[in-house]
Amino acid sequence: MEVETSNGRSPSGSAGASLGRRVALMSNEPARLPGEYPSEFASFFMAGFECSSHRRGDGVRLDLNRATAHDKHALGDYRSCAALGLRTIRDGLRWHLIETAPGVFDWSGWISMIEAAHAAGVQVVWDIFHYGSPDHVDQGAPDFTEAYVRFAAEAVRVHRSVTGVAPLVCPINEISFFAWAIEVGYFPRVGPKKRGWFKRQLVRAAVAGVKAMRDAEPDCRFIWAEPLIHVAPRDHSRAEQRRAENVRQGQFEAYDMLTGRAEPELGGSEDCVDVIGLNFYPHNQWYFQGPTIPMGHHEYRALSEMLVEVAERYRKPMFIAETGAEGSGRPAWLHYVCDEVRDAMSRGAPVQGICLYPVTAYPGWDNLRHAEVGLFSTIHADGSRSLRQPVADELDRQRRLFAAGVS
C-alpha cells in the first residue's frame, strides 16, 4: 500500500544524503539481458490480495483479508485468477491471528489458504509480515527481532509440512513505507522518536528472519516489495534540487541495507534479496513538499527510466510487485505500466512480472470507503465476484503483446 506525502518526506525514508556516503558503489557485474535470470514465477502477470492487518493511528485494527471476504473465499478467488492466466499470487499471513500468545501458534487459517492455492493450481508469494503483528509483540522493543524470527521460521516449516516444498516469501512488506508510517504516526508510534531508527529495526529483523528461514528451509526464496518513487524540486535552485534528490534517493535505503551495501552492521548481504519488488501507483511521483505530479507533465518521470535505474543499481531480477489505479482509469494505467515495462526490458532491465494489486475492490484503510480497484468486485451473496471486463480486456491484450515480444 502506498500513500502520497506532502511534507517533502518520502515514504521510503529521509536519510538519502548520509546514506549515500556509506553505500557501496554499484556492482561492476555486466548487465544481463532479461532472459538470463531464471524466473521464480509461474506467470508474468500476477494478482495480489490486500492483506494488511495493522492498527491504524487511532488504534483500530484492520484485517483486509477478512474485510474483502478473501479469507472465506480463497479457493474461488484463486481459481478466478488462474482462469485469467494469473497463476502467481501475492497474499499474506495474519500474524495477529496465528500467534495468539507468545510462542503459541494456530496455523489453521493459513493452512486452509495454502490448501486452497494447491487446489487452484496457483503459486503464492506469502508476505510473512504485512504491517500487522500481535498485540503482545512490541515492534519497537529490543526483543522484536526474536519474536519475528520465531514466527517466520515456524511459518516456513509449516509450509513445508503442508506442501512438501519450500515457499516463496516476502519477509517484511514495504519496509520503507512501514518505517515512514510509524515515524509520522500514520501507524501507532513505537520505539524512540529518532529519524531512521525504525527502518533499521525492521531491516535488522528482516535479515535475521531470512537467515532463520533459510536455516529451517534452505530452498526458501526471498521476494521483496518496496515503493518506487520520483520526487522533483519545486524550482531549480541548487538547494531545492539537492533536497528533492536526497528524498528521492531515500527509496533505495531499504534495499541497500538488506544487501549489505549500506550499514553492514545490520547484517545484510546480497543473498538476502533474490528478487527486487517495486510498488508503483499513479501517486508515486510528487514535488518536494508539494502535490502529486500528474502523468504527462514534463516533470513526470517515465517508469521505464526508473526501472532501468534500479536494474543498473542492483543487477538482480525485478518485478512490479504492486500496481493499479482506481475506477475507470484502471485499463489506461495498466496500458501505461505495460508499455513502460516493455521499454525497460528492451533496455536490459530484467523485469519478470507485473502484479495487479489489489486485485479485488476493498474498503479503504482510513474511512472504509469503497475503493473500486483491480479485476474483481467485492464478494456477492453467492460467494462470487463480478469481473471488471474493461480491465480484463486490457490484461488479455497486454498478455498477447508480451507473448509476441512487442516492444
Buried (B, 14 or more C-beta within 10 A) or exposed (E): BBBBBEEBBBBBBBBBBEBBEEBEEEBEEEBBEBEEBEBBBBBBBBBBBBBBBBBBBEEEEBBBBBBBBBBBBBBBBBBBBBEBBBBBBBBBBBBBBBBEEEEEBEBEBBBBBBBBBBEBEBBBBBBBBBBBBBEEBBBBEEEBBBBBBBBBBBBBBBBBEBBEEBBBBBBBBBBBBBBBBBBBEBBBBBBEEEEBBBBBBBBBBBBBBBBBBBEBBEEBBBBBBBBBBBBBBBEEEEEBBEBBBBBBBBBBBBBBBBBBBBBEEBBBBBEBBBBBBBBBBBBBBBBBBBEBBEBEEEBBBBBBEBBBBBBBBBBBBBBBBBBBBBEEBBBBBBBBBBBBBBBBBBBBBBBBBBBBBBBBBBBEBEEEEEBBBBBBBBBEEEEEBEBBEEBBEBBEBBBEBBEEEEE
